[in-house]
Amino acid sequence: MRLAAVSLLVRDYDEAIAFYVGKLGFALSENTDMGGGKRWVTVTPKGGQTSLLLARATSDEQRTAVGKQAGDRVWLFLETDDFGRDYTAFTAAGVRFREAPRHEPYGMVAVFEDLYGNAWDLIEPARTGD
């Protein structure tokens, strides 16, 4: 088994695609019109196996949850093999980081926000056995 996708509430499909593909460099894996204004949209980090299903919020309750799917906690963890490269690219693309990069026993990490304010970790795991 594997985790195929995680649903992420968004205000608008196209603005979310612009952020995840245009700023974070994810691949647009699928963008299928389901009729009635609904689309099946998935984006996947390069080299990743798990996608984000961009789910347009359609009810008041869902719209209230956009950007707050984990409260104010880090919700998603984006692992990289080159923290400096990706931190620099994200910063240049206008991605907002909540903090400066820091070294932790588990690796190099910094918290950033997606376009709605959800908190993510950008993390390069510490190498073991070197």
Secondary structure, 3 states (H helix, E strand, C coil): CCCCEEEEEECCHHHHHHHHHHHCCCEEEEEEEEECCEEEEEEECCCCCCEEEEEECCCHHHHHHCCCCCCCCEEEEEECCCHHHHHHHHHHCCCCECCCCEEECCEEEEEEECCCCCEEEEEEECCCCC
